[in-house]
Amino acid sequence: MKSLDVRQTLHAANLRATTARMVVLELVRSARKPLSHGEIAELLRDGPWNRATLYRNLIDLERAGLVRRTQLGEPVWRFEDAAKEHGVRSHPHFLCSSCGKMVCLPQLDTGPEGADGCRRAVRQGNFEVQVRGRCDACSSGEGMA
């Protein structure tokens, strides 16, 4: 995404287009998987921003609906582009129970049929599906320390 597009996206969301905010949004949008705050801080460690600044910007972007915050059974929030949702608001993720690697999975066919007590949430996409297990590297012994 070009800087002009990011700037316009931020302005449309009523956010100031600060350099830190633009860099964080560009990083999240270009990522192939949801990123934790720690991963973002590590990727931007050579920049002039501290971890608190990056975190505040992530929260601002999430409140504005530009990124989506996910917590998949672990005490870590991960952030992903809210516009890149595989065609729907919610999509499944795979979380490795050994190394913590997370990847987006193809869309599952989930619908409100049979979802007693949560049909509206399912229909609106207000749910998260996660698959936990061991990734290929951990299953073959490559991911183990």
C-alpha positions in Angstrom: 0.0 0.0 0.0 1.4 3.4 -1.0 1.9 6.1 1.6 -0.7 8.3 0.0 -3.3 5.5 0.2 -2.4 4.9 3.9 -2.6 8.7 4.6 -6.1 8.9 2.9 -7.2 5.8 4.8 -6.2 7.3 8.1 -7.9 10.6 7.3 -11.1 8.8 6.3 -11.0 7.1 9.7 -10.6 10.5 11.4 -7.0 9.7 12.5 -4.0 11.9 12.1 -1.5 10.4 9.6 1.5 10.4 11.9 4.6 8.6 10.6 4.4 6.0 13.3 0.7 5.3 12.6 1.4 5.0 8.8 4.3 2.6 9.3 2.3 0.4 11.7 -0.7 0.3 9.3 1.5 -0.5 6.3 3.2 -3.3 8.2 0.0 -4.9 9.4 -1.6 -4.7 5.9 1.5 -6.2 4.3 1.8 -9.1 6.8 0.8 -12.6 5.7 -0.3 -13.5 9.3 -1.7 -11.7 12.3 1.2 -10.0 14.2 1.6 -9.5 18.0 2.6 -6.2 19.5 6.0 -7.8 20.2 6.5 -8.9 16.6 5.6 -5.5 15.4 8.0 -3.9 17.8 10.8 -6.3 16.7 10.1 -5.6 13.0 10.2 -1.8 13.6 13.1 -1.9 16.2 15.3 0.3 14.0 12.7 3.0 13.9 12.5 5.9 16.3 9.4 4.6 18.1 9.2 2.9 21.4 6.9 -0.1 22.2 4.4 2.1 24.0 4.0 4.4 20.9 3.5 1.3 18.7 0.9 -0.2 21.1 -1.1 3.1 21.3 -1.1 3.3 17.5 -2.3 -0.3 17.2 -5.2 0.4 19.6 -6.1 3.6 17.8 -6.2 1.7 14.5 -8.3 -1.1 16.0 -10.8 1.4 17.5 -11.0 3.0 14.0 -11.8 -0.3 12.5 -8.7 -0.4 10.3 -7.1 -3.4 12.1 -8.7 -6.3 13.9 -7.4 -7.6 17.2 -7.6 -11.3 17.9 -6.8 -13.3 21.0 -6.7 -17.0 20.3 -6.5 -18.8 23.6 -3.2 -17.3 24.6 -2.4 -14.2 26.5 -1.3 -12.4 23.4 -3.3 -10.1 21.2 -2.5 -10.3 17.5 -3.4 -7.6 14.9 -4.4 -8.0 11.3 -5.7 -5.9 8.5 -9.5 -5.5 8.9 -9.9 -5.0 5.2 -8.2 -8.3 4.3 -10.7 -10.7 5.9 -10.9 -13.3 3.2 -14.3 -11.8 2.1 -15.9 -11.9 5.5 -15.4 -10.3 8.9 -14.2 -13.5 10.6 -12.0 -16.2 9.3 -10.2 -19.1 11.0 -6.7 -19.2 12.3 -4.3 -22.1 13.1 -2.2 -21.7 16.2 0.6 -24.1 16.9 0.5 -25.3 20.5 4.2 -25.9 20.5 5.9 -22.9 18.9 3.1 -20.4 18.9 3.1 -19.9 15.1 -0.2 -18.5 13.8 -1.5 -18.6 10.2 -4.7 -17.6 8.5 -6.7 -20.5 7.2 -9.1 -20.6 4.2 -12.7 -19.6 4.9 -14.8 -22.2 6.6 -18.5 -22.5 5.7 -20.1 -21.4 8.9 -23.7 -20.2 9.1 -26.4 -19.5 11.6 -28.1 -22.8 11.2 -27.9 -24.8 14.4 -26.2 -22.0 16.3 -28.9 -21.7 19.0 -28.3 -18.7 21.2 -25.7 -17.1 18.9 -27.3 -16.9 15.4 -26.9 -13.1 15.2 -23.3 -13.2 16.2 -22.5 -15.8 13.6 -24.5 -14.1 10.9 -22.8 -10.8 11.6 -19.3 -12.4 11.8 -18.8 -11.6 15.5 -17.0 -14.8 16.3 -13.6 -16.4 15.9 -12.7 -19.9 14.8 -9.4 -21.3 15.9 -7.7 -24.6 15.2 -5.0 -25.6 17.6 -2.4 -28.3 17.0 1.2 -28.8 16.1 2.5 -27.2 12.9 4.4 -29.2 10.3 7.8 -28.1 11.6 7.0 -29.0 15.2 5.4 -32.3 14.2 8.5 -33.3 12.3 10.8 -32.1 15.1 12.2 -29.2 13.1 10.5 -26.5 15.2 11.6 -27.9 18.6 14.5 -26.2 20.4 
